[in-house]
Amino acid sequence: MRDRLRTVRLGRFTLSLFATERTDSRGCTGIAWTVRQDGKPVAASTGSDLVYGSPLHADDSDATVAAAIALIAHDATHDENDERIPCEWDADALSDEGSMRFSD
């Protein structure tokens, strides 16, 4: 079962975060996610790409959302060798929206 942690609207994007029953070695929650662009689903975690929370921040905190956005956008635009790849959706715009909203 997945419990919704938080949904954030960022311009053309909606990011939803969900708690899973998985934890990492620190005991931090595995967080599943979905991204919608212009109301259409464009990306979702598949289980192997969960975002894990931080022991320093609540799972639904701004810091966790900002970290999730950075990870999702990077993974969508880079391959396993960290080479830039084309993305089927505008992950760079999601990253920009997240930076504007959650920057210190």
C-alpha positions as MATLAB code, in Angstrom:
seq = 'MRDRLRTVRLGRFTLSLFATERTDSRGCTGIAWTVRQDGKPVAASTGSDLVYGSPLHADDSDATVAAAIALIAHDATHDENDERIPCEWDADALSDEGSMRFSD';
ca = [
       0.000    0.000    0.000;
       1.230    3.484   -0.826;
       0.306    6.457    1.319;
       0.384    9.837   -0.426;
       2.961   12.033    1.276;
       2.609   15.183   -0.769;
       1.531   16.567   -4.121;
       3.210   19.699   -5.451;
       2.213   21.813   -8.463;
       5.165   23.389  -10.233;
       4.106   25.376  -13.289;
       3.086   22.801  -15.926;
       4.060   19.911  -13.639;
       2.484   17.988  -10.787;
       4.764   15.829   -8.643;
       3.214   13.312   -6.272;
       5.234   11.471   -3.623;
       4.067    8.253   -1.957;
       5.480    6.367    1.042;
       6.222    2.705    0.390;
       6.941   -0.102    2.817;
      10.583   -0.202    1.692;
      13.396    1.328    3.726;
      17.115    1.733    3.165;
      19.932    0.683    5.500;
      19.416    3.867    7.556;
      15.733    3.091    8.041;
      14.655    5.930    5.716;
      11.424    5.546    3.769;
      11.440    4.544    0.118;
       9.411    7.156   -1.722;
       7.639    6.340   -4.984;
       6.793    9.218   -7.300;
       4.778   10.259  -10.342;
       5.205   13.282  -12.617;
       2.474   14.799  -14.750;
       3.166   17.471  -17.378;
       0.197   19.496  -18.632;
      -2.087   17.000  -16.846;
      -0.659   13.928  -18.609;
       1.460   11.277  -16.865;
       5.034   11.445  -18.174;
       7.121    9.530  -15.641;
       6.734    7.300  -12.593;
       8.982    5.285  -10.335;
       9.107    1.595  -11.149;
      10.403    0.272   -7.835;
      14.113    0.257   -8.594;
      14.235    4.055   -8.795;
      12.643    5.043   -5.516;
      13.781    8.224   -3.817;
      14.873    7.609   -0.223;
      14.208   10.153    2.475;
      16.839   11.735    4.672;
      17.222   11.146    8.395;
      17.460   14.947    8.705;
      14.161   15.812    7.000;
      10.554   14.677    7.165;
       9.413   12.595    4.184;
       6.955   15.341    3.175;
       9.329   18.291    3.731;
      10.381   20.873    1.139;
      13.934   19.482    1.348;
      12.739   15.996    0.417;
      10.654   17.349   -2.474;
      13.620   19.381   -3.765;
      15.913   16.340   -3.583;
      13.330   14.183   -5.363;
      12.975   16.721   -8.184;
      16.750   16.918   -8.645;
      17.091   13.134   -8.753;
      14.123   12.580  -11.072;
      15.224   15.278  -13.531;
      18.831   14.060  -13.545;
      17.868   10.417  -14.066;
      15.533   11.388  -16.926;
      18.261   13.287  -18.775;
      21.392   11.204  -18.068;
      22.325    7.577  -18.665;
      24.176    5.240  -16.291;
      27.513    6.761  -17.445;
      26.212   10.260  -16.617;
      26.144   11.159  -20.316;
      23.394   13.546  -21.415;
      20.537   11.773  -23.240;
      17.308   13.005  -24.880;
      14.250   13.027  -22.659;
      10.709   12.376  -23.874;
       9.357   15.021  -21.507;
      10.726   18.382  -20.304;
      12.692   17.231  -17.251;
      14.894   20.338  -17.400;
      11.828   22.553  -16.971;
      10.773   20.483  -13.934;
      14.246   20.990  -12.461;
      14.053   24.744  -13.117;
      10.594   24.992  -11.526;
      11.824   23.060   -8.480;
      14.895   25.266   -8.127;
      12.799   28.438   -8.229;
      10.304   27.127   -5.671;
      12.600   25.382   -3.198;
      15.901   27.286   -3.371;
      17.211   28.754   -0.144;
];
